[in-house]
Amino acid sequence: ENYADNRVMLAEETADVEGVVPIGGAPAFMAAIAELPHALVTSADTALATARMGAAALPMPAVRVTAE
């Protein structure tokens, strides 16, 4: 039951990107490190991280460490 509840919660969070905006300086920072090795490290799963980065109009790094 907990697993099912968690899946529902994650699906709802992934779908809810209203109001997601980049923090100040994030677009410039991401542009500055685009050619440097970097990674996204998050407690979110891949779907949620992708949704939030996309909603904030930030590029998703090729290397990611996620909840999966």
C-alpha positions as CSV (number, residue, x, y, z in Angstrom):
1,E,0.0,0.0,0.0
2,N,2.8,2.5,0.8
3,Y,4.4,1.8,-2.5
4,A,1.2,2.5,-4.4
5,D,0.6,5.7,-2.4
6,N,4.1,6.8,-3.2
7,R,3.6,6.2,-6.9
8,V,0.4,8.3,-6.9
9,M,2.2,11.1,-5.0
10,L,5.1,11.1,-7.4
11,A,2.8,11.1,-10.4
12,E,0.9,14.1,-9.0
13,E,4.1,16.0,-8.2
14,T,5.5,15.3,-11.7
15,A,2.3,16.6,-13.3
16,D,2.2,19.7,-11.1
17,V,4.8,22.1,-12.6
18,E,2.7,25.3,-12.1
19,G,4.9,28.0,-10.7
20,V,8.2,26.2,-11.2
21,V,10.8,28.8,-12.1
22,P,14.6,28.8,-12.1
23,I,16.3,30.4,-9.1
24,G,18.1,33.6,-9.8
25,G,21.3,33.0,-11.8
26,A,20.5,29.4,-12.6
27,P,20.2,29.8,-16.4
28,A,23.5,31.7,-16.6
29,F,25.2,29.2,-14.3
30,M,24.0,26.3,-16.4
31,A,25.1,28.0,-19.6
32,A,28.6,28.7,-18.0
33,I,29.1,25.0,-17.1
34,A,27.6,23.5,-20.3
35,E,31.0,22.4,-21.6
36,L,32.3,21.3,-18.2
37,P,31.8,18.0,-16.5
38,H,28.7,18.3,-14.2
39,A,25.8,16.2,-13.0
40,L,22.4,16.6,-11.4
41,V,22.2,15.0,-8.0
42,T,18.7,14.9,-6.5
43,S,16.4,12.9,-4.3
44,A,13.7,13.2,-7.0
45,D,13.1,10.4,-9.5
46,T,14.0,10.8,-13.1
47,A,10.5,11.8,-14.2
48,L,10.1,14.4,-11.6
49,A,13.6,15.9,-12.1
50,T,13.0,16.0,-15.9
51,A,9.6,17.7,-15.4
52,R,10.9,20.3,-13.0
53,M,14.0,21.1,-15.0
54,G,11.9,21.4,-18.2
55,A,9.4,23.6,-16.5
56,A,12.2,25.9,-15.3
57,A,13.6,25.9,-18.9
58,L,16.9,24.5,-17.7
59,P,18.9,21.9,-19.6
60,M,19.0,18.4,-18.1
61,P,22.6,17.3,-17.6
62,A,23.6,14.1,-19.3
63,V,24.8,12.7,-16.0
64,R,22.2,12.3,-13.3
65,V,22.0,10.7,-9.9
66,T,18.3,10.2,-9.0
67,A,16.2,8.4,-6.5
68,E,16.0,5.3,-8.7
